[in-house]
Amino acid sequence: LNFDSKALNEVGFRRNHEHSFAVDDFDASYALGTTHELEAEAEGDVQDHTEQQLLDRLQEQIEALVAGLGDGEVLVVENEQGHDYPKTRQQTANVIIEGENRLHFTYTIAPL
């Protein structure tokens, strides 16, 4: 995983072709065990730090899923065809802290 907040606009997963299977071979070799929806949220007053915190939380989930794999199991990250998710959403609010206007950032990643 290489999650860097400086390149954040949408979260994507890139194939590295380290292990490649033809779709038919993959479907014949593996059966769906469980599914997990990747979701994360972060809040803060520094945009880059908040974005990185969001990505770190997402990475922790993925690493936990990988660590929980049994022998012969694989983790597949997929999108439903025609849907654009996981979707990154940002909310920015103006807040007053000690009499000064500040920005407060909220980021979420969720399937819908």
C-alpha positions in Angstrom: 0.0 0.0 0.0 1.2 3.5 -0.8 -1.3 6.0 0.5 -0.1 9.6 0.4 -2.4 12.4 1.3 -0.5 14.8 -1.1 -2.0 12.8 -4.0 -5.5 12.5 -2.5 -8.5 13.2 -4.6 -10.0 9.7 -5.0 -8.8 6.5 -3.4 -7.9 3.9 -6.0 -6.1 0.5 -5.9 -3.6 -0.2 -8.6 -2.6 -3.6 -9.9 1.1 -4.4 -9.7 0.9 -7.6 -11.7 3.0 -9.4 -9.1 0.4 -12.1 -9.2 -2.0 -12.3 -12.2 -4.8 -14.7 -12.9 -7.2 -15.1 -15.8 -10.7 -14.3 -14.5 -11.9 -17.8 -15.3 -8.9 -19.4 -13.5 -9.4 -17.1 -10.5 -13.2 -17.9 -10.3 -12.4 -21.6 -10.5 -9.8 -21.5 -7.8 -11.4 -19.2 -5.2 -14.8 -18.9 -3.6 -16.1 -15.8 -1.9 -15.7 -16.2 1.9 -16.6 -12.9 3.5 -17.1 -9.4 2.4 -16.1 -6.1 4.2 -16.9 -2.6 3.3 -14.0 -0.2 3.7 -15.0 2.9 5.6 -13.0 5.6 7.4 -13.4 9.1 8.9 -11.1 11.7 10.1 -11.5 15.3 11.5 -8.9 18.0 12.1 -7.8 21.6 11.6 -4.9 20.9 9.2 -6.1 19.6 5.8 -3.1 17.5 4.9 -2.9 15.9 8.4 -6.6 15.1 8.3 -6.3 13.5 4.9 -3.4 11.4 6.0 -5.2 10.3 9.1 -8.1 9.2 6.9 -5.7 7.2 4.7 -3.9 5.7 7.7 -7.2 4.4 9.1 -8.1 2.9 5.7 -4.7 1.3 5.5 -5.1 -0.2 9.1 -8.3 -1.9 8.0 -6.7 -3.4 4.9 -3.6 -4.6 6.8 -5.9 -6.2 9.4 -7.8 -8.0 6.7 -4.6 -9.2 5.1 -3.3 -10.4 8.5 -6.5 -12.3 9.1 -6.2 -14.3 5.9 -5.7 -18.1 6.2 -3.5 -20.3 4.1 -4.6 -20.1 0.5 -6.9 -17.1 1.0 -6.6 -13.9 -0.9 -7.9 -10.4 -0.4 -9.7 -8.9 -3.4 -10.6 -5.2 -3.5 -13.4 -4.6 -6.0 -15.9 -2.1 -7.0 -19.4 -3.0 -8.3 -19.3 -2.3 -12.0 -20.7 1.1 -12.8 -20.3 2.5 -9.3 -17.7 5.1 -8.4 -16.7 4.1 -4.9 -15.2 4.1 -2.4 -16.1 7.7 -2.5 -14.1 10.3 -0.7 -16.1 13.1 0.8 -14.9 16.4 2.3 -16.7 18.9 4.5 -15.0 22.1 5.5 -16.5 24.3 8.2 -15.5 27.7 9.6 -15.0 27.6 13.3 -14.0 30.2 15.8 -11.2 29.2 18.2 -10.0 31.7 20.8 -11.5 34.5 18.8 -9.9 33.5 15.5 -11.6 32.0 12.4 -10.2 28.6 11.6 -11.1 25.8 9.1 -12.2 22.4 10.3 -12.0 19.5 7.9 -14.0 16.3 8.0 -13.2 13.5 5.5 -15.1 10.3 5.0 -14.6 7.3 2.8 -17.6 5.1 2.4 -19.2 2.9 -0.3 -22.2 5.0 -0.8 
